[in-house]
């Protein structure tokens, strides 16, 4: 679309759609698309919470707020992925987008995303601020990496070594127990106390590393076409169970770095 923001550096390009939730619609390296292209895929931002919010209920102090249920029985992935974003600034390889927090989120604030592209990586940065009232917040990104790309000699491979897995109940919320990582398939959250680090490999084509200072990552392996590795600043329902409070003097900053190197000269 004409209002999309396109960044480029070396053989890498990124296309960001301000009118579609500030999402990344495309990431190409050496002319190869790495992200799924169906509506609602690509890579979207999750804020002011990431993953599932239990039964859509947010409790702050002695008050409980009800958010819309869009992934029964829970609310999922925040509110700003459904909003249009304002382009604050853009250059050839960097863009800054902003979105106000408004209803149905009960607190006034702002989310700012910064995208910085180099020849060998993309940095995603987010800041969540409040206008005045403190509130709990989380942030992260939900990419949909293609399993099969033409230059690769095989399907996408995932390598990561979490310390534990959050046991998931039938409502897809953590039960409170930490368990040894189970074999896939996964729609699960894992803890990496020293920071998230995961490696994706398209054999014979590209090695892709995801790193972040945050210590939780959701891995979703169920779609046939794609794989999601979602670094985020807290576990599902963390607004209620492990709240990180944003105040006027203490914003929430979240950063995820994607880095790649080609395995051949493709």
LUMTI-708792 format. One record per residue (C-alpha): residue in one letter; x, y, z. Coordinates in nm, 2 decimals, always signed. Layout:
<pt res="a" X="X" Y="Y" Z="Z"/>
...
//
This chain:
<pt res="x" X="+0.00" Y="+0.00" Z="+0.00"/>
<pt res="x" X="+0.11" Y="+0.36" Z="-0.07"/>
<pt res="x" X="+0.11" Y="+0.45" Z="+0.30"/>
<pt res="x" X="+0.34" Y="+0.16" Z="+0.40"/>
<pt res="x" X="+0.69" Y="+0.24" Z="+0.53"/>
<pt res="x" X="+0.97" Y="+0.07" Z="+0.35"/>
<pt res="x" X="+1.32" Y="+0.03" Z="+0.50"/>
<pt res="x" X="+1.63" Y="-0.11" Z="+0.33"/>
<pt res="x" X="+1.99" Y="-0.19" Z="+0.41"/>
<pt res="x" X="+2.21" Y="-0.40" Z="+0.20"/>
<pt res="x" X="+2.01" Y="-0.69" Z="+0.06"/>
<pt res="x" X="+1.75" Y="-0.66" Z="+0.35"/>
<pt res="x" X="+1.41" Y="-0.48" Z="+0.32"/>
<pt res="x" X="+1.13" Y="-0.43" Z="+0.58"/>
<pt res="x" X="+0.78" Y="-0.31" Z="+0.50"/>
<pt res="x" X="+0.58" Y="-0.17" Z="+0.79"/>
<pt res="x" X="+0.20" Y="-0.10" Z="+0.77"/>
<pt res="x" X="+0.10" Y="+0.19" Z="+1.00"/>
<pt res="x" X="-0.27" Y="+0.15" Z="+0.91"/>
<pt res="x" X="-0.26" Y="-0.22" Z="+0.99"/>
<pt res="x" X="-0.16" Y="-0.21" Z="+1.36"/>
<pt res="x" X="+0.19" Y="-0.09" Z="+1.30"/>
<pt res="x" X="+0.27" Y="-0.45" Z="+1.18"/>
<pt res="x" X="+0.57" Y="-0.57" Z="+0.97"/>
<pt res="x" X="+0.41" Y="-0.70" Z="+0.65"/>
<pt res="x" X="+0.74" Y="-0.81" Z="+0.49"/>
<pt res="x" X="+1.10" Y="-0.89" Z="+0.58"/>
<pt res="x" X="+1.32" Y="-1.00" Z="+0.29"/>
<pt res="x" X="+1.69" Y="-1.10" Z="+0.29"/>
<pt res="x" X="+1.87" Y="-1.15" Z="-0.04"/>
<pt res="x" X="+1.53" Y="-1.12" Z="-0.22"/>
<pt res="x" X="+1.36" Y="-1.40" Z="-0.01"/>
<pt res="x" X="+1.06" Y="-1.33" Z="+0.20"/>
<pt res="x" X="+1.09" Y="-1.47" Z="+0.55"/>
<pt res="x" X="+0.74" Y="-1.39" Z="+0.69"/>
<pt res="x" X="+0.41" Y="-1.53" Z="+0.62"/>
<pt res="x" X="+0.19" Y="-1.30" Z="+0.41"/>
<pt res="x" X="-0.17" Y="-1.40" Z="+0.50"/>
<pt res="x" X="-0.38" Y="-1.12" Z="+0.66"/>
<pt res="x" X="-0.31" Y="-1.10" Z="+1.03"/>
<pt res="x" X="+0.04" Y="-1.26" Z="+1.00"/>
<pt res="x" X="+0.37" Y="-1.10" Z="+0.91"/>
<pt res="x" X="+0.48" Y="-0.97" Z="+1.25"/>
<pt res="x" X="+0.25" Y="-0.77" Z="+1.47"/>
<pt res="x" X="+0.31" Y="-0.59" Z="+1.80"/>
<pt res="x" X="+0.16" Y="-0.71" Z="+2.12"/>
<pt res="x" X="+0.08" Y="-0.43" Z="+2.38"/>
<pt res="x" X="-0.02" Y="-0.33" Z="+2.64"/>
<pt res="x" X="-0.01" Y="-0.70" Z="+2.71"/>
<pt res="x" X="+0.13" Y="-1.00" Z="+2.53"/>
<pt res="x" X="-0.04" Y="-1.34" Z="+2.48"/>
<pt res="x" X="-0.35" Y="-1.43" Z="+2.67"/>
<pt res="x" X="-0.52" Y="-1.22" Z="+2.94"/>
<pt res="x" X="-0.71" Y="-1.46" Z="+3.16"/>
<pt res="x" X="-1.09" Y="-1.44" Z="+3.09"/>
<pt res="x" X="-1.03" Y="-1.08" Z="+2.98"/>
<pt res="x" X="-1.00" Y="-0.96" Z="+3.34"/>
<pt res="x" X="-0.75" Y="-0.71" Z="+3.45"/>
<pt res="x" X="-0.72" Y="-0.64" Z="+3.82"/>
<pt res="x" X="-0.55" Y="-0.33" Z="+3.94"/>
<pt res="x" X="-0.57" Y="-0.26" Z="+4.31"/>
<pt res="x" X="-0.92" Y="-0.31" Z="+4.43"/>
<pt res="x" X="-1.08" Y="-0.28" Z="+4.08"/>
<pt res="x" X="-1.13" Y="-0.53" Z="+3.81"/>
<pt res="x" X="-1.17" Y="-0.43" Z="+3.44"/>
<pt res="x" X="-1.33" Y="-0.65" Z="+3.17"/>
<pt res="x" X="-1.16" Y="-0.65" Z="+2.83"/>
<pt res="x" X="-1.32" Y="-0.79" Z="+2.52"/>
<pt res="x" X="-1.30" Y="-1.16" Z="+2.48"/>
<pt res="x" X="-1.14" Y="-1.22" Z="+2.13"/>
<pt res="x" X="-0.98" Y="-1.56" Z="+2.19"/>
<pt res="x" X="-1.24" Y="-1.74" Z="+2.41"/>
<pt res="x" X="-1.23" Y="-1.77" Z="+2.70"/>
<pt res="x" X="-0.95" Y="-1.51" Z="+2.70"/>
<pt res="x" X="-0.84" Y="-1.18" Z="+2.56"/>
<pt res="x" X="-0.52" Y="-1.20" Z="+2.35"/>
<pt res="x" X="-0.23" Y="-0.99" Z="+2.23"/>
<pt res="x" X="-0.33" Y="-0.65" Z="+2.35"/>
<pt res="x" X="-0.52" Y="-0.37" Z="+2.17"/>
<pt res="x" X="-0.28" Y="-0.18" Z="+1.95"/>
<pt res="x" X="-0.25" Y="-0.44" Z="+1.68"/>
<pt res="x" X="-0.60" Y="-0.33" Z="+1.58"/>
<pt res="x" X="-0.53" Y="+0.04" Z="+1.57"/>
<pt res="x" X="-0.38" Y="+0.27" Z="+1.31"/>
<pt res="x" X="-0.04" Y="+0.41" Z="+1.40"/>
<pt res="x" X="+0.11" Y="+0.75" Z="+1.34"/>
<pt res="x" X="+0.45" Y="+0.77" Z="+1.16"/>
<pt res="x" X="+0.66" Y="+1.00" Z="+1.38"/>
<pt res="x" X="+0.98" Y="+0.98" Z="+1.17"/>
<pt res="x" X="+1.14" Y="+0.77" Z="+0.90"/>
<pt res="x" X="+1.47" Y="+0.74" Z="+0.72"/>
<pt res="x" X="+1.61" Y="+0.49" Z="+0.48"/>
<pt res="x" X="+1.67" Y="+0.24" Z="+0.75"/>
<pt res="x" X="+1.48" Y="+0.35" Z="+1.06"/>
<pt res="x" X="+1.11" Y="+0.43" Z="+1.14"/>
<pt res="x" X="+0.94" Y="+0.54" Z="+1.46"/>
<pt res="x" X="+0.56" Y="+0.48" Z="+1.50"/>
<pt res="x" X="+0.33" Y="+0.59" Z="+1.78"/>
<pt res="x" X="-0.01" Y="+0.47" Z="+1.90"/>
<pt res="x" X="-0.23" Y="+0.61" Z="+2.17"/>
<pt res="x" X="-0.38" Y="+0.37" Z="+2.43"/>
<pt res="x" X="-0.75" Y="+0.42" Z="+2.44"/>
<pt res="x" X="-1.07" Y="+0.22" Z="+2.51"/>
<pt res="x" X="-1.11" Y="-0.07" Z="+2.56"/>
<pt res="x" X="-0.79" Y="-0.03" Z="+2.75"/>
<pt res="x" X="-0.89" Y="+0.15" Z="+3.07"/>
<pt res="x" X="-0.57" Y="+0.37" Z="+3.11"/>
<pt res="x" X="-0.45" Y="+0.66" Z="+2.90"/>
<pt res="x" X="-0.10" Y="+0.61" Z="+2.76"/>
<pt res="x" X="+0.11" Y="+0.57" Z="+2.45"/>
<pt res="x" X="+0.31" Y="+0.29" Z="+2.27"/>
<pt res="x" X="+0.60" Y="+0.38" Z="+2.05"/>
<pt res="x" X="+0.78" Y="+0.13" Z="+1.82"/>
<pt res="x" X="+1.12" Y="+0.19" Z="+1.67"/>
<pt res="x" X="+1.24" Y="-0.03" Z="+1.38"/>
<pt res="x" X="+1.61" Y="-0.01" Z="+1.30"/>
<pt res="x" X="+1.74" Y="-0.21" Z="+1.00"/>
<pt res="x" X="+2.10" Y="-0.29" Z="+0.91"/>
<pt res="x" X="+2.25" Y="-0.52" Z="+0.65"/>
<pt res="x" X="+2.26" Y="-0.81" Z="+0.90"/>
<pt res="x" X="+1.98" Y="-0.74" Z="+1.14"/>
<pt res="x" X="+1.66" Y="-0.57" Z="+1.26"/>
<pt res="x" X="+1.61" Y="-0.42" Z="+1.61"/>
<pt res="x" X="+1.26" Y="-0.39" Z="+1.74"/>
<pt res="x" X="+1.22" Y="-0.15" Z="+2.03"/>
<pt res="x" X="+0.90" Y="-0.05" Z="+2.22"/>
<pt res="x" X="+0.83" Y="+0.20" Z="+2.49"/>
<pt res="x" X="+0.50" Y="+0.20" Z="+2.68"/>
<pt res="x" X="+0.42" Y="+0.51" Z="+2.88"/>
<pt res="x" X="+0.12" Y="+0.63" Z="+3.09"/>
<pt res="x" X="-0.03" Y="+0.98" Z="+3.09"/>
<pt res="x" X="-0.08" Y="+0.98" Z="+3.46"/>
<pt res="x" X="-0.23" Y="+0.67" Z="+3.63"/>
<pt res="x" X="+0.00" Y="+0.37" Z="+3.69"/>
<pt res="x" X="-0.10" Y="+0.05" Z="+3.51"/>
<pt res="x" X="+0.06" Y="-0.30" Z="+3.45"/>
<pt res="x" X="+0.19" Y="-0.36" Z="+3.10"/>
<pt res="x" X="+0.36" Y="-0.61" Z="+2.88"/>
<pt res="x" X="+0.51" Y="-0.59" Z="+2.53"/>
<pt res="x" X="+0.64" Y="-0.81" Z="+2.26"/>
<pt res="x" X="+0.62" Y="-0.91" Z="+1.89"/>
<pt res="x" X="+0.45" Y="-1.20" Z="+1.72"/>
<pt res="x" X="+0.63" Y="-1.30" Z="+1.40"/>
<pt res="x" X="+0.52" Y="-1.57" Z="+1.16"/>
<pt res="x" X="+0.83" Y="-1.71" Z="+1.01"/>
<pt res="x" X="+0.78" Y="-1.92" Z="+0.69"/>
<pt res="x" X="+0.88" Y="-2.28" Z="+0.73"/>
<pt res="x" X="+0.97" Y="-2.32" Z="+0.36"/>
<pt res="x" X="+1.16" Y="-2.07" Z="+0.15"/>
<pt res="x" X="+1.29" Y="-2.14" Z="-0.20"/>
<pt res="x" X="+1.67" Y="-2.10" Z="-0.14"/>
<pt res="x" X="+1.67" Y="-2.34" Z="+0.16"/>
<pt res="x" X="+1.75" Y="-2.71" Z="+0.13"/>
<pt res="x" X="+1.50" Y="-2.81" Z="+0.39"/>
<pt res="x" X="+1.23" Y="-2.67" Z="+0.63"/>
<pt res="x" X="+1.30" Y="-2.42" Z="+0.91"/>
<pt res="x" X="+1.47" Y="-2.56" Z="+1.22"/>
<pt res="x" X="+1.45" Y="-2.41" Z="+1.57"/>
<pt res="x" X="+1.71" Y="-2.43" Z="+1.84"/>
<pt res="x" X="+1.67" Y="-2.29" Z="+2.19"/>
<pt res="x" X="+1.74" Y="-2.41" Z="+2.55"/>
<pt res="x" X="+1.48" Y="-2.28" Z="+2.80"/>
<pt res="x" X="+1.52" Y="-2.33" Z="+3.17"/>
<pt res="x" X="+1.16" Y="-2.44" Z="+3.22"/>
<pt res="x" X="+0.82" Y="-2.44" Z="+3.06"/>
<pt res="x" X="+0.51" Y="-2.28" Z="+3.22"/>
<pt res="x" X="+0.26" Y="-2.56" Z="+3.26"/>
<pt res="x" X="-0.05" Y="-2.47" Z="+3.06"/>
<pt res="x" X="-0.40" Y="-2.54" Z="+3.19"/>
<pt res="x" X="-0.70" Y="-2.63" Z="+2.97"/>
<pt res="x" X="-0.78" Y="-2.26" Z="+2.95"/>
<pt res="x" X="-0.43" Y="-2.20" Z="+2.80"/>
<pt res="x" X="-0.32" Y="-2.00" Z="+3.10"/>
<pt res="x" X="-0.02" Y="-2.09" Z="+3.32"/>
<pt res="x" X="-0.12" Y="-2.31" Z="+3.62"/>
<pt res="x" X="+0.16" Y="-2.16" Z="+3.83"/>
<pt res="x" X="+0.38" Y="-2.47" Z="+3.80"/>
<pt res="x" X="+0.72" Y="-2.48" Z="+3.62"/>
<pt res="x" X="+0.79" Y="-2.80" Z="+3.44"/>
<pt res="x" X="+1.07" Y="-2.94" Z="+3.23"/>
<pt res="x" X="+1.03" Y="-2.85" Z="+2.86"/>
<pt res="x" X="+0.81" Y="-3.10" Z="+2.68"/>
<pt res="x" X="+0.85" Y="-3.21" Z="+2.32"/>
<pt res="x" X="+0.66" Y="-3.01" Z="+2.05"/>
<pt res="x" X="+0.40" Y="-2.93" Z="+1.93"/>
<pt res="x" X="+0.39" Y="-2.61" Z="+2.13"/>
<pt res="x" X="+0.16" Y="-2.32" Z="+2.20"/>
<pt res="x" X="+0.35" Y="-2.26" Z="+2.52"/>
<pt res="x" X="+0.56" Y="-2.01" Z="+2.72"/>
<pt res="x" X="+0.92" Y="-2.08" Z="+2.82"/>
<pt res="x" X="+1.15" Y="-1.91" Z="+3.06"/>
<pt res="x" X="+1.50" Y="-1.81" Z="+2.98"/>
<pt res="x" X="+1.63" Y="-1.62" Z="+3.29"/>
<pt res="x" X="+1.95" Y="-1.50" Z="+3.12"/>
<pt res="x" X="+1.75" Y="-1.34" Z="+2.83"/>
<pt res="x" X="+1.58" Y="-1.49" Z="+2.53"/>
<pt res="x" X="+1.80" Y="-1.65" Z="+2.27"/>
<pt res="x" X="+1.68" Y="-1.87" Z="+1.99"/>
<pt res="x" X="+1.82" Y="-1.97" Z="+1.66"/>
<pt res="x" X="+1.62" Y="-2.04" Z="+1.34"/>
<pt res="x" X="+1.80" Y="-2.20" Z="+1.05"/>
<pt res="x" X="+1.68" Y="-2.24" Z="+0.70"/>
<pt res="x" X="+1.93" Y="-2.51" Z="+0.59"/>
<pt res="x" X="+2.17" Y="-2.40" Z="+0.32"/>
<pt res="x" X="+2.03" Y="-2.05" Z="+0.32"/>
<pt res="x" X="+2.01" Y="-1.85" Z="+0.64"/>
<pt res="x" X="+2.09" Y="-1.86" Z="+1.01"/>
<pt res="x" X="+1.86" Y="-1.62" Z="+1.20"/>
<pt res="x" X="+1.91" Y="-1.54" Z="+1.57"/>
<pt res="x" X="+1.65" Y="-1.39" Z="+1.81"/>
<pt res="x" X="+1.79" Y="-1.23" Z="+2.13"/>
<pt res="x" X="+1.63" Y="-1.01" Z="+2.39"/>
<pt res="x" X="+1.68" Y="-0.90" Z="+2.75"/>
<pt res="x" X="+1.33" Y="-1.02" Z="+2.83"/>
<pt res="x" X="+1.31" Y="-1.36" Z="+2.99"/>
<pt res="x" X="+0.99" Y="-1.52" Z="+2.85"/>
<pt res="x" X="+0.92" Y="-1.65" Z="+2.50"/>
<pt res="x" X="+0.62" Y="-1.81" Z="+2.35"/>
<pt res="x" X="+0.68" Y="-2.07" Z="+2.08"/>
<pt res="x" X="+0.39" Y="-2.16" Z="+1.85"/>
<pt res="x" X="+0.46" Y="-2.46" Z="+1.62"/>
<pt res="x" X="+0.10" Y="-2.56" Z="+1.52"/>
<pt res="x" X="+0.05" Y="-2.38" Z="+1.19"/>
<pt res="x" X="+0.17" Y="-2.59" Z="+0.89"/>
<pt res="x" X="+0.32" Y="-2.29" Z="+0.70"/>
<pt res="x" X="+0.48" Y="-2.09" Z="+0.98"/>
<pt res="x" X="+0.66" Y="-2.09" Z="+1.32"/>
<pt res="x" X="+0.63" Y="-1.82" Z="+1.58"/>
<pt res="x" X="+0.90" Y="-1.73" Z="+1.83"/>
<pt res="x" X="+0.75" Y="-1.45" Z="+2.04"/>
<pt res="x" X="+0.99" Y="-1.28" Z="+2.29"/>
<pt res="x" X="+0.78" Y="-1.09" Z="+2.54"/>
<pt res="x" X="+0.82" Y="-0.91" Z="+2.87"/>
<pt res="x" X="+0.61" Y="-1.15" Z="+3.08"/>
<pt res="x" X="+0.42" Y="-1.48" Z="+3.06"/>
<pt res="x" X="+0.05" Y="-1.52" Z="+2.96"/>
<pt res="x" X="-0.18" Y="-1.35" Z="+3.21"/>
<pt res="x" X="+0.13" Y="-1.18" Z="+3.36"/>
<pt res="x" X="-0.06" Y="-0.85" Z="+3.40"/>
<pt res="x" X="-0.24" Y="-1.02" Z="+3.68"/>
<pt res="x" X="+0.02" Y="-1.27" Z="+3.81"/>
<pt res="x" X="+0.35" Y="-1.09" Z="+3.76"/>
<pt res="x" X="+0.26" Y="-0.73" Z="+3.70"/>
<pt res="x" X="+0.52" Y="-0.48" Z="+3.58"/>
<pt res="x" X="+0.38" Y="-0.14" Z="+3.66"/>
<pt res="x" X="+0.43" Y="+0.16" Z="+3.43"/>
<pt res="x" X="+0.43" Y="+0.49" Z="+3.60"/>
<pt res="x" X="+0.50" Y="+0.85" Z="+3.47"/>
<pt res="x" X="+0.86" Y="+0.81" Z="+3.58"/>
<pt res="x" X="+0.91" Y="+0.44" Z="+3.49"/>
<pt res="x" X="+0.80" Y="+0.34" Z="+3.13"/>
<pt res="x" X="+0.83" Y="-0.01" Z="+3.01"/>
<pt res="x" X="+1.10" Y="-0.06" Z="+2.75"/>
<pt res="x" X="+1.11" Y="-0.38" Z="+2.54"/>
<pt res="x" X="+1.37" Y="-0.47" Z="+2.28"/>
<pt res="x" X="+1.42" Y="-0.77" Z="+2.05"/>
<pt res="x" X="+1.71" Y="-0.81" Z="+1.81"/>
<pt res="x" X="+1.69" Y="-1.02" Z="+1.50"/>
<pt res="x" X="+2.03" Y="-1.10" Z="+1.33"/>
<pt res="x" X="+2.10" Y="-1.31" Z="+1.03"/>
<pt res="x" X="+2.38" Y="-1.44" Z="+0.82"/>
<pt res="x" X="+2.37" Y="-1.62" Z="+0.49"/>
<pt res="x" X="+2.49" Y="-1.98" Z="+0.48"/>
<pt res="x" X="+2.56" Y="-1.96" Z="+0.10"/>
<pt res="x" X="+2.59" Y="-1.69" Z="-0.16"/>
<pt res="x" X="+2.22" Y="-1.72" Z="-0.26"/>
//
